[in-house]
């Protein structure tokens, strides 16, 4: 696998650091470029600062905050990777932004975080799921190092010592 360009979807969530660390590791291993991307749209609850300041539009406010978040992420990278890193803020739904940016920049890999299924996610699908299904390149979904018993564990198989190949 030849990986020259890695697009990294960052969203400000608690898992962002894990996603960034995985992408940095891959960039060092493959001597690849990183493109840190954050999508912005109107959140369900718009922060008061965004609509109370007449000097800046809501769109500008959201883009500015997203750009600052990406800049903080870039500062956390090693100098060797930081020099090959670009920042991009896109006004779109997250999965569309990641897929379109990956295609536009000819990314070889997208690195994103996984998120748990909330009620609405079960109906509409998660960002990670949509990126995996629609991206034209490979996708690495970084999961938190949480310990959960398998939801699909079959006690009969487990007790008989059978292996399923998974």
C-alpha positions in Angstrom: 0.0 0.0 0.0 1.5 3.3 -1.1 0.2 6.1 1.2 1.3 9.6 0.2 -1.6 11.8 1.4 -3.6 11.2 4.5 -6.8 13.2 5.1 -7.7 13.4 8.8 -11.2 14.2 9.9 -11.1 16.1 13.2 -14.3 17.2 15.1 -13.2 18.5 18.5 -14.5 15.4 20.3 -12.7 13.7 23.1 -11.4 11.1 20.6 -9.8 13.7 18.5 -6.4 13.2 20.1 -6.5 9.4 19.3 -7.3 10.1 15.7 -4.5 12.7 15.4 -2.0 10.3 17.0 -2.9 7.5 14.6 -2.6 9.8 11.6 0.7 11.1 12.8 2.0 7.6 13.3 1.0 6.7 9.7 2.4 9.9 8.3 5.8 9.1 9.9 5.7 5.5 8.7 4.8 6.3 5.1 6.5 9.8 5.0 3.1 11.1 4.0 1.4 14.5 4.0 -1.4 15.2 6.3 -4.5 17.3 5.5 -6.4 18.1 8.7 -10.1 18.7 7.9 -12.9 20.0 10.1 -16.4 20.4 8.7 -18.7 23.1 10.0 -22.4 23.5 9.8 -25.1 25.0 11.9 -25.2 23.1 15.2 -28.5 22.5 16.9 -27.7 25.0 19.5 -25.8 28.0 18.1 -23.5 29.5 20.7 -24.6 33.0 21.7 -21.2 34.5 20.7 -21.9 33.4 17.1 -25.1 35.4 16.6 -24.7 38.3 19.1 -21.6 39.9 17.5 -22.8 42.1 14.6 -19.3 42.3 13.2 -19.0 38.6 12.3 -21.5 36.2 10.6 -22.4 32.9 12.1 -20.5 31.2 9.2 -17.4 33.2 9.8 -17.6 32.5 13.6 -17.9 28.8 13.0 -15.1 28.7 10.5 -12.8 30.8 12.7 -13.3 28.5 15.7 -12.8 25.4 13.5 -9.6 26.8 12.1 -8.3 27.6 15.6 -9.1 24.0 16.7 -7.2 22.6 13.7 -4.2 24.9 14.5 -4.1 23.6 18.0 -4.1 20.0 16.7 -1.3 20.8 14.2 0.8 22.2 17.1 0.5 18.9 18.8 2.2 17.1 15.9 5.9 16.4 15.7 7.9 19.0 13.7 8.6 16.3 11.1 4.9 15.8 10.4 3.8 19.5 11.0 5.8 20.7 8.0 3.8 18.4 5.7 0.5 19.3 7.2 -2.3 21.5 5.8 -5.5 22.7 7.5 -8.9 22.9 5.8 -12.3 24.0 7.1 -15.2 23.0 4.9 -18.8 24.1 5.3 -20.7 20.9 4.7 -22.0 17.8 6.5 -18.9 16.0 8.0 -19.1 12.9 5.9 -19.6 14.8 2.6 -16.7 17.2 3.5 -14.3 14.3 4.2 -15.2 12.4 1.0 -15.1 15.5 -1.2 -11.8 16.7 0.3 -10.3 13.2 0.0 -11.2 13.1 -3.7 -10.1 16.7 -4.4 -6.7 16.2 -2.7 -6.3 12.7 -4.1 -5.9 11.2 -0.6 -4.8 7.7 -0.3 -6.3 7.2 3.1 -8.8 8.9 5.4 -8.4 8.6 9.2 -11.4 9.3 11.3 -12.7 8.5 14.8 -15.6 6.2 15.6 -18.4 7.3 17.7 -21.1 5.4 19.6 -24.6 5.0 18.1 -27.0 7.5 19.6 -30.7 7.3 18.7 -30.5 9.5 15.6 -27.3 7.8 14.4 -29.1 4.4 14.4 -31.6 5.8 11.9 -29.4 8.1 9.8 -26.0 6.3 10.2 -22.8 7.7 11.7 -20.3 9.9 10.0 -17.8 7.1 10.1 -20.2 4.7 8.5 -21.1 7.1 5.8 -17.4 7.9 5.0 -16.6 4.2 4.9 -19.5 3.6 2.5 -18.9 6.6 0.2 -15.1 7.3 0.2 -13.2 6.5 -2.9 -10.0 5.6 -0.9 -9.3 3.4 2.1 -10.6 4.5 5.5 -9.1 3.9 8.9 -11.6 4.2 11.8 -9.9 4.8 15.1 -11.7 3.4 18.1 -11.1 4.3 21.7 -9.3 1.7 23.8 -12.4 0.9 25.7 -13.0 -2.6 27.0 -16.4 -4.0 26.2 -17.6 -7.6 26.1 -18.6 -8.6 22.6 -22.3 -7.9 22.0 -22.6 -10.8 19.7 -20.9 -13.4 21.9 -22.5 -16.8 21.7 -22.1 -18.5 25.1 -22.5 -22.0 23.4 -19.6 -21.3 21.1 -17.5 -19.8 23.8 -18.1 -22.7 26.1 -17.3 -25.3 23.5 -14.1 -23.7 22.5 -15.2 -23.2 18.9 -13.6 -20.5 16.9 -15.6 -18.5 14.4 -12.7 -17.0 12.4 -13.5 -13.4 13.3 
